[in-house]
Amino acid sequence: MRRDTKDILFRKLLAVPLQLHLHPTFVQSDDHLTGQPAWEDIVIYVEPPSAPGLKQVISKLRRQVRATAPHEKIEQGHTQLSGNGLRAGRKTQSTSSDIRLEDDRLPQFMAEVCYRLIVTDRLTPIGYCTFCIQISHWQDVEVDLDEVWLARDYRGKGIGQAMAEKVADIAILTLEELDARVGENSRRQLGLDVYVGGDVYSRSGESFVRCTCDALIAGTDFTDWHTLRFTRFGCDARW
């Protein structure tokens, strides 16, 4: 598809914000493979835009991050995780913004669907992940991983992998909605590059970026697409 044609199409596709996907995921651990007891009460919730008790949950996570910070090993080339993902501005929300420059006569929409995942054990918060899915005609699709943190006692037990798969699942649901919108507005296929990146604070953070990208590639392979085709997947863990 020519760039000018793609530009026109994206104005139609992104004029209305994309849907939020708020369903929770119950984490299953296969003790035969991991050697760990099967989890029964670990749940990955998608933080809703507003909910009773949400401030208390975020405050509890913020205290946990601060309490464990002095004990975290800072690896060479990395920095201390600050907990910025728990700020009010990083909440779950979906927007479509016209970010045209002064000399642009027509709208230049960018859709941004931001999420905060909260991981709980028996409803006690033990971790979180913040990320945004950005879609525009000039960058196609970017899954930007902001922060991921898990309490020390829960690390190395497959929960981080489940969080990465949850991010990928939400991204695929978003792309399925985009696929339907393309079908309503064009008879042509739309080729997209998909990029997964994030600022990481540890080697486990680097691994999380790669796992998310791998899960996204696998998920797109097992999804039926009507109008979208994926020309390239990129992965970049920044620090």
C-alpha positions in Angstrom: 0.0 0.0 0.0 1.4 3.4 -1.0 2.3 5.7 1.9 -0.2 8.4 0.9 -3.0 5.8 0.7 -1.9 4.4 4.0 -2.0 7.9 5.5 -5.6 8.4 4.4 -6.7 5.0 5.7 -5.2 5.6 9.1 -7.1 8.8 9.5 -10.3 6.7 9.3 -9.0 3.8 11.4 -7.8 5.9 14.3 -10.3 8.7 14.5 -12.1 6.8 17.4 -10.1 5.3 20.3 -9.6 1.5 20.4 -11.3 -0.6 22.9 -9.8 -1.6 26.3 -9.6 -5.3 27.2 -10.0 -5.8 30.9 -10.5 -9.5 31.5 -8.3 -11.1 34.1 -6.0 -14.1 33.6 -5.5 -16.9 36.1 -1.9 -18.1 36.2 -1.5 -21.8 35.8 1.8 -23.5 36.7 2.7 -26.9 35.4 4.6 -28.5 38.3 5.7 -31.4 36.0 7.7 -28.9 33.9 8.8 -26.4 36.5 9.2 -28.4 39.6 7.2 -25.8 41.4 3.8 -26.2 43.2 0.8 -25.4 40.9 -0.5 -21.9 41.5 -4.1 -21.7 42.4 -4.6 -18.1 43.5 -2.3 -16.0 41.3 -4.3 -13.7 39.0 -3.2 -11.1 36.5 -5.8 -8.3 36.6 -6.0 -5.5 34.1 -6.4 -2.3 36.1 -9.7 -0.7 35.1 -9.8 3.1 34.5 -11.5 3.5 37.9 -12.4 1.1 40.7 -13.1 1.1 44.4 -9.9 0.5 46.4 -7.6 1.1 43.5 -5.6 3.8 45.3 -4.9 1.5 48.2 -3.6 -1.3 45.9 -1.3 1.1 44.1 0.0 2.5 47.4 0.7 -1.0 48.7 2.7 -1.8 45.5 4.6 1.4 45.8 5.6 0.6 49.4 6.8 -2.9 48.3 8.9 -1.5 45.5 10.6 1.0 47.9 11.1 -1.6 50.6 12.9 -4.1 48.2 14.9 -1.4 46.3 17.9 -1.5 48.8 18.2 -5.3 48.3 18.0 -5.4 44.5 21.2 -6.2 42.7 21.9 -3.5 40.1 23.7 -5.2 37.2 26.3 -3.4 35.1 24.7 -1.2 32.5 21.3 -1.0 34.3 19.7 1.3 36.7 17.4 1.0 39.7 13.7 0.6 39.0 11.9 3.7 40.3 8.3 2.8 40.4 7.3 5.4 37.8 4.8 2.9 36.4 2.7 3.4 39.5 2.1 7.1 39.0 -1.4 8.3 38.2 -0.5 9.2 34.6 0.3 5.6 33.8 -3.2 4.3 34.4 -5.2 2.2 32.0 -6.7 4.3 29.3 -7.3 4.5 25.5 -6.9 7.7 23.5 -6.7 8.8 19.9 -4.8 12.0 19.5 -4.3 14.4 16.6 -0.6 15.2 16.8 -0.3 17.1 13.5 2.5 19.6 13.1 1.8 23.3 12.3 2.3 22.8 8.6 0.0 19.7 8.4 -3.4 20.5 7.0 -5.0 17.2 7.8 -5.2 15.2 11.0 -2.3 12.9 12.0 -3.9 10.4 14.4 -2.0 8.2 16.9 -3.9 5.6 18.9 -2.4 4.9 22.3 -3.8 2.1 24.4 -2.1 2.1 27.8 -2.5 -0.6 30.4 -1.4 -1.4 34.0 -1.5 -5.0 34.9 -1.6 -5.9 38.6 -0.6 -9.4 39.8 -2.2 -10.7 43.0 -1.9 -13.7 45.3 -5.1 -14.3 47.1 -6.0 -10.7 46.2 -2.8 -9.4 47.7 -0.8 -7.3 45.1 2.6 -8.9 44.4 3.6 -7.3 41.1 2.7 -5.0 38.2 3.5 -4.2 34.6 2.8 -1.0 32.6 2.8 -0.8 28.9 1.4 1.1 25.9 0.3 -0.1 22.4 0.9 2.8 20.0 -0.5 2.7 16.4 0.1 5.3 13.7 0.8 5.5 9.9 4.4 6.5 10.4 5.5 3.9 13.0 2.9 1.2 12.4 2.6 -0.7 15.7 4.8 -0.4 18.8 4.3 -2.2 22.1 6.3 -0.1 24.5 7.0 -1.9 27.8 7.4 0.7 30.5 8.0 -1.2 33.8 7.6 -4.7 35.1 8.1 -5.7 38.8 7.5 -8.8 40.8 8.0 -9.4 44.5 11.2 -11.4 45.2 9.5 -14.5 46.6 7.5 -14.9 43.3 10.4 -14.6 40.8 11.7 -17.5 38.8 8.4 -19.4 39.0 6.9 -18.7 35.6 4.8 -15.7 36.6 6.9 -13.3 34.6 6.4 -15.4 31.5 2.6 -15.4 32.2 2.8 -11.6 32.4 4.6 -11.4 29.1 2.0 -13.6 27.5 -0.8 -11.4 28.9 0.8 -8.3 27.3 1.0 -10.2 24.0 -2.6 -11.4 24.3 -3.9 -7.8 24.8 -1.8 -6.6 21.8 -3.3 -9.3 19.6 -6.9 -8.4 20.7 -6.1 -4.7 19.8 -4.7 -5.8 16.4 -7.8 -7.9 15.8 -10.0 -4.8 16.3 -7.7 -2.9 13.9 -8.1 -5.8 11.4 -11.9 -5.4 11.6 -11.6 -1.6 11.1 -9.4 -2.0 8.0 -12.0 -4.5 6.5 -14.7 -1.9 7.0 -12.7 0.8 5.2 -10.6 -0.9 2.5 -10.5 -3.9 0.2 -6.7 -4.0 0.3 -4.4 -5.8 2.8 -2.5 -3.6 5.2 1.1 -4.5 5.8 2.4 -3.6 9.3 5.7 -3.6 11.1 5.4 -4.5 14.8 8.0 -3.4 17.2 8.4 -4.5 20.9 10.7 -2.4 23.0 11.2 -1.0 26.5 13.5 0.6 28.9 14.8 -2.2 31.1 16.4 -2.2 34.6 17.9 -5.7 34.7 18.7 -8.8 32.7 15.3 -10.2 33.7 13.8 -7.1 32.1 15.7 -7.8 28.9 14.3 -11.3 29.0 10.7 -9.9 29.5 11.0 -7.8 26.4 12.1 -10.9 24.3 9.5 -13.1 25.8 6.8 -10.6 25.0 7.9 -10.4 21.4 8.1 -14.2 21.1 4.6 -14.6 22.5 3.3 -11.9 20.1 4.8 -13.6 17.1 3.4 -16.9 18.2 0.0 -15.4 18.8 -0.2 -13.7 15.4 0.7 -17.0 13.7 -2.3 -18.7 15.4 -4.8 -15.9 14.6 -6.8 -15.6 11.4 -6.3 -12.2 9.9 -8.6 -10.9 7.2 -6.8 -7.7 6.1 -3.6 -7.3 8.2 -0.3 -8.9 7.2 2.8 -8.5 9.3 5.9 -7.6 7.4 8.4 -7.5 10.2 8.7 -8.0 14.0 11.4 -6.1 15.9 12.6 -6.3 19.4 14.7 -3.9 21.4 15.5 -3.8 25.1 16.9 -0.4 25.9 18.8 0.7 29.0 
